[in-house]
Structure formats: C-alpha cells, structure tokens
C-alpha cells in the first residue's frame, strides 16, 4: 500500500496554520460585546474566564465550588501518518484543559475531510488516533461533527473540571517569579523540514515523541498556589505566548537563551542552515518584534517557532520551585527554568534575552 502523505494536502502544518496574532486581534476586537451592555452582563454572569486575557480555555462557574472548563482546538496535518495526526491533534486539544490547571472529563471530535482526495479509511485512522489518546487519559470521545472540506482538519472540543480556587490563567505572573518550560522547542522547524524533504527520520521521531507527550502535569500545577500563571506554548511560539502572559499580568521577563530546551544542537543548526522556517515564524516575529530585544537569526527561528502540542509555560514563586521540580521528576516531565519575571520599565511589557545559563 502506498503511504499517505497528509502534509501535502494543506498549506500550514499543525498549530502553524493558526490565524496570525495581528489579524486575529482585529477579528476579535471587532466582535466583542461591550461589558457595560446589560445583555452581555446577563449572558456572562457565570463566566469566570473568557477570552479577555487570551487564556487557553473558558471556565464557567457551576456554583458548587467547581468550574467547567471548555475549549476547542483543531488544525491541519503536521505529520503524514493519519493515526499519528489524530493522536497529536487530540493531545494538543487536551493541553488547553491542563493549562488551566484542570482535568479533562469528556471530548467531542471535529473532522474536516476532503473525500474526493483522501479515503474514508484514512479518516477512520485519524479518529482512531484521537479516540486512543482520550482512552489513555480516561475520558470518552463521546461524538462530534464532520464536514467535507478541501483540506484535512482534525481536533477536539474538550470539557474539564477544576475547583474554582485553583484556576490557573495567563494573568497573575509576579516580579521575582521563575519561568519554567516543560517541552523543548523546534517542532515547527522539523515540520518545515518535512515539507522540504530535509527532516531526517530521527528529526521526525523526536518531533512525534515531543508532540505526543501529554501536559497532564498541569493538573498538579493547579494545586500549587505558588504557580501564579500558566499557559501552553503553541502556534504563537514561546515569544508570543510569553508576551500574552506578561501583557495580562503587567510585568516583563528575561529569557536565558542557553537554558531554553530545543532539538539536538547539530540538527537545529542543520535546519537553520537549510532555512526550515514555517510561515508562522515570520508572522509571529512581525507581531511581537517590538516587544523583545534584538534577536539573531537562530534565536528568531527558535523563539518564534510555532509549536504544535507544545509544553506548558509556568510562572512560579521561588518558594514553590523545589516541590514542582520534585513532582515533575516523579511524573517524568521536563521542567526547565528558562528565565524570570521582572517589573516593567517605562510602563511597557518587554522580553529581554540574556546570554546567561540559569541553574535548573
């Protein structure tokens, strides 16, 4: 049987197909209801978390001390194998619940499939991949919706639960906090290399393993009061998602370049030299270049690289670093200190890059 090459049927790859930050901001700004509108207030009276601070999911206060987390995430193929595509998309969608500190309870599937180009059997493999990931975390894939469209798409709508006093948001990072990352960067570069025929089997295996690592460590982080802010790093890259955290928290940050985890140095260098840079990297840089210090070419390619099923980014009070590190070790989760939060200067959120290795 001839292998299917799903990535040839779409322009973007994974979270790299997201609408870029600048046009997305325009779309949302023109569709927001005014908070003083009585109808808006009535509809949102139980909404604990909306999209006001670019959080990963919405949270509805159920009135019994529990919050209902609701999110949806889908994208185009980032790998060629249909089953792996389904697994990656499901893992990525579940991450939004974990990034709020919660635990998923149920999912619905979203499938877009070009039936004139790709087989029903391939679509079934995608759904099977999503179902298997849901089974692994102990939740049902309870149904969903499908459409016949020109490009393949897959993802999940996920619901989760969290105690109201444990909700983690983008907002809340404090000066003096340490910044931690739970997955290496570079998935977007490998995806670009795959489309160019440059990515090696080892590159692809590394990317697949990274994307399939679940962010369930976020449920533990939700129990820690010293974890002041939490998000996951996806299509806007580390710079974009960090800046959203800083902007909503009214603080700035220093990133330590040598501390940031990434794919192996030799492969990173090879992909940089081959200019394996997704289109989303340029869009991310254009959106956030005024918010960050001057970058070299390799730094730009990594820090603005759109991640698919990326890691968690946490702002942690120093007194909670040890307990989080201990639990991360127990769970087999990468837990790397990549920088620190600092006060704003001149009332402006900024990301500064420093060439200093921090202790992990």
C-alpha positions in Angstrom: 0.0 0.0 0.0 1.3 3.4 -0.9 1.9 5.6 2.2 -0.4 8.6 2.6 1.4 12.0 2.7 -1.2 14.1 4.6 1.1 17.1 4.8 0.9 17.6 1.0 -2.8 18.4 1.3 -2.6 21.5 3.4 -0.7 24.8 3.3 0.0 25.0 7.0 1.2 22.4 9.5 -0.4 21.8 12.9 -0.7 24.9 15.0 1.3 26.7 12.4 -1.9 27.1 10.4 -3.4 29.3 13.1 -4.5 32.8 12.1 -1.6 35.1 12.8 -1.7 37.3 16.0 -2.3 40.6 14.3 -5.3 39.7 12.1 -6.7 37.6 14.9 -6.6 40.6 17.2 -8.5 42.7 14.7 -11.1 39.9 14.2 -11.8 39.7 18.0 -11.7 43.4 18.6 -14.5 43.9 16.1 -16.7 41.2 17.5 -16.5 41.8 21.3 -19.6 42.9 23.2 -19.3 45.9 25.5 -19.0 44.8 29.1 -21.5 47.5 30.2 -24.2 46.1 27.9 -26.9 44.6 30.2 -27.4 41.7 27.8 -23.7 41.0 27.8 -23.6 41.0 31.6 -26.6 38.7 31.9 -25.2 36.2 29.5 -21.8 36.2 31.2 -22.7 36.4 34.8 -21.4 32.8 35.5 -18.4 33.1 33.2 -15.2 33.0 35.3 -12.7 33.1 32.5 -13.4 34.3 28.9 -11.0 35.5 26.2 -10.2 38.8 27.8 -6.7 37.8 28.7 -6.1 35.3 25.9 -6.5 32.3 28.1 -6.3 28.7 26.8 -9.9 27.9 27.7 -13.1 29.3 29.1 -14.3 28.5 32.6 -17.9 28.6 33.8 -18.7 28.8 37.5 -21.0 25.9 38.2 -22.0 27.4 41.6 -20.8 24.4 43.7 -17.2 25.3 44.0 -16.4 23.7 40.7 -15.6 25.3 37.4 -16.4 23.8 34.0 -13.5 24.2 31.5 -14.4 24.3 27.9 -12.1 24.5 24.9 -11.8 23.6 21.2 -8.7 23.1 19.1 -8.1 21.7 15.6 -5.6 22.0 12.8 -4.2 20.7 9.6 -1.8 17.7 9.4 1.7 18.2 10.8 2.7 14.5 10.0 1.8 12.2 7.1 0.5 9.3 9.1 -3.3 9.6 9.7 -3.2 7.7 13.0 -0.4 9.9 14.4 -2.1 13.0 13.1 -5.2 12.1 15.2 -3.1 11.4 18.3 -1.2 14.7 18.0 -4.3 16.7 17.5 -6.1 15.1 20.5 -3.0 15.6 22.7 -2.8 19.2 21.7 -6.5 19.9 22.4 -6.3 18.2 25.9 -3.4 20.5 26.7 -5.8 23.6 27.0 -7.5 22.0 29.9 -4.2 21.1 31.6 -3.0 24.7 31.0 -5.9 25.9 33.2 -4.8 23.5 36.0 -7.8 21.2 35.4 -8.6 17.7 34.5 -10.4 16.7 31.3 -13.7 14.7 31.6 -15.1 14.4 28.0 -14.3 15.2 24.4 -16.1 15.6 21.1 -14.3 15.3 17.7 -14.1 17.8 14.9 -13.2 16.3 11.5 -12.9 18.0 8.2 -12.0 15.7 5.3 -11.6 16.0 1.5 -13.4 12.9 0.5 -12.5 13.5 -3.2 -8.8 13.3 -2.3 -8.4 11.1 0.7 -10.0 7.8 1.7 -12.6 7.1 4.3 -10.2 4.6 5.8 -7.6 7.3 6.3 -10.2 9.4 8.1 -11.1 6.5 10.3 -7.5 6.2 11.3 -7.4 9.9 12.3 -10.4 9.4 14.5 -9.0 6.2 16.0 -5.8 8.1 17.0 -7.9 10.7 18.7 -10.0 8.1 20.5 -7.0 6.2 21.7 -5.5 9.3 23.3 -8.8 10.0 25.0 -8.8 6.5 26.3 -5.3 6.9 27.7 -6.4 9.8 29.8 -9.6 8.1 30.9 -12.2 10.1 29.1 -14.8 9.3 26.4 -14.7 10.6 22.9 -18.4 11.0 23.0 -19.3 12.1 19.5 -18.5 15.0 17.3 -19.1 16.7 13.9 -17.7 16.2 10.4 -17.6 18.2 7.1 -16.4 17.6 3.6 -13.7 20.3 3.0 -10.8 20.9 0.7 -8.1 20.4 3.4 -7.9 17.7 6.1 -8.6 19.0 9.6 -9.0 17.3 13.0 -9.2 18.2 16.6 -11.3 18.0 19.8 -13.7 20.1 21.8 -12.8 19.2 25.4 -14.6 19.8 28.7 -12.8 19.6 32.1 -13.4 20.3 35.7 -11.4 22.4 38.2 -12.0 23.7 41.7 -12.8 27.5 41.4 -9.9 28.4 43.7 -7.4 26.5 41.7 -7.9 28.1 38.2 -4.7 29.0 36.5 -4.7 31.8 33.9 -2.3 33.8 31.8 -2.8 36.6 34.2 -1.0 36.6 37.6 2.7 36.4 36.9 4.6 38.4 39.5 8.1 40.1 39.5 10.6 37.6 41.1 8.8 34.5 39.7 10.8 31.9 37.8 9.7 30.9 34.3 9.6 27.2 33.6 9.0 25.2 30.3 8.0 21.5 30.1 8.9 20.7 26.5 11.7 21.6 24.0 11.1 23.9 21.1 11.7 23.2 17.4 8.7 21.2 16.3 7.7 23.8 13.7 11.2 23.8 12.2 11.0 20.0 11.8 7.6 20.3 10.2 9.0 22.8 7.7 11.9 20.4 7.1 9.5 17.6 6.4 7.7 19.6 3.7 11.1 20.4 2.2 12.2 16.8 2.3 15.1 17.7 4.7 13.9 16.4 8.0 15.6 13.1 8.9 13.8 10.1 10.3 15.4 11.0 13.7 14.0 14.5 13.4 10.6 13.2 12.8 10.8 10.7 15.6 11.9 13.4 18.0 9.0 15.7 16.9 6.4 12.9 17.2 7.6 11.9 20.7 7.6 15.6 21.8 4.1 16.3 20.4 2.6 13.2 22.0 3.8 14.0 25.5 0.7 14.9 27.5 0.7 18.1 29.6 -1.1 16.3 32.4 1.5 17.8 34.8 -0.7 20.9 34.6 -3.3 19.2 36.9 -0.6 19.1 39.6 0.4 22.7 38.9 -3.2 23.7 39.5 -2.9 22.6 43.1 0.0 24.9 43.8 -0.8 28.4 45.0 2.7 29.5 44.1 2.2 28.8 40.4 1.0 32.3 39.6 0.3 32.0 35.9 0.2 29.1 33.4 -0.3 28.6 29.7 0.8 26.3 26.9 3.2 27.2 24.0 1.6 26.6 20.6 1.1 28.5 17.4 2.4 31.9 18.5 5.7 30.4 19.7 7.4 30.9 23.0 7.7 34.7 22.5 4.0 35.1 21.6 2.6 33.1 24.4 5.0 34.6 27.0 4.1 38.1 25.8 0.4 37.3 26.3 1.2 36.3 29.9 3.3 39.4 30.5 0.7 41.7 29.0 -2.2 40.4 31.0 0.0 40.5 34.2 1.6 43.9 33.6 5.1 42.6 34.0 8.2 41.9 31.9 10.6 39.0 31.6 14.2 37.9 30.9 14.8 34.7 28.9 18.1 32.9 29.2 19.0 31.7 25.7 21.3 28.8 26.7 18.7 27.4 29.1 15.9 27.1 26.6 15.4 23.4 25.6 15.3 22.5 21.9 16.1 19.7 19.5 19.7 18.5 19.3 22.2 21.2 18.5 23.5 19.6 15.4 20.0 19.1 13.9 18.9 22.6 15.0 22.0 24.0 13.2 21.3 21.9 10.1 17.6 23.1 9.9 18.7 26.7 10.5 21.2 26.5 7.6 18.5 25.0 5.4 16.2 27.8 6.4 13.5 25.4 7.6 11.2 28.2 8.9 7.4 27.9 8.8 5.5 30.9 7.5 4.1 31.3 11.1 7.5 32.1 12.4 7.7 35.3 10.3 4.2 36.3 11.3 5.0 35.8 15.0 8.1 37.9 14.8 6.3 40.7 13.0 3.6 40.7 15.7 6.0 40.7 18.7 9.3 42.2 17.4 8.6 45.5 19.2 8.2 43.6 22.5 11.6 41.7 22.5 15.2 42.6 22.4 17.2 42.2 19.2 17.4 38.5 18.1 20.0 36.7 16.0 18.7 34.6 13.1 18.8 31.3 15.0 17.2 32.9 18.1 14.3 34.3 15.9 13.8 30.9 14.3 13.5 29.1 17.6 11.8 31.6 19.9 9.1 32.5 17.3 8.8 28.9 16.0 5.1 27.8 16.1 4.8 24.8 18.3 2.2 22.1 17.9 1.2 20.3 21.1 3.9 22.4 22.9 4.8 22.4 26.5 3.5 24.3 29.5 4.9 27.7 30.4 4.7 28.4 34.1 5.4 31.5 36.3 6.4 30.1 39.7 7.2 31.7 43.0 10.7 30.7 44.1 9.4 29.0 47.2 7.5 26.5 45.0 10.3 25.7 42.6 11.6 22.7 44.6 8.2 21.0 45.1 7.3 21.4 41.4 10.7 20.0 40.3 10.3 17.0 42.6 6.8 16.2 41.2 8.0 16.8 37.6 10.7 14.2 38.2 8.2 11.7 39.6 5.9 12.2 36.6 8.8 12.1 34.1 8.1 15.6 32.9 10.7 18.0 31.6 10.9 21.0 34.0 13.5 23.6 32.9 14.0 27.1 34.2 14.2 29.4 31.2 14.0 32.8 32.7 12.4 35.1 35.3 9.7 37.7 35.6 10.7 41.3 36.4 8.9 44.6 36.8 8.1 46.7 33.8 10.3 49.6 32.8 8.6 52.7 31.5 5.2 51.0 31.9 5.9 48.7 29.0 5.9 44.9 28.9 9.2 43.7 27.4 11.1 40.4 26.8 14.8 40.7 27.2 17.2 37.9 26.0 20.2 37.3 28.1 23.2 35.0 27.4 23.4 33.6 30.9 22.8 30.0 31.9 20.5 29.6 34.8 20.6 26.7 37.2 17.8 24.2 36.5 
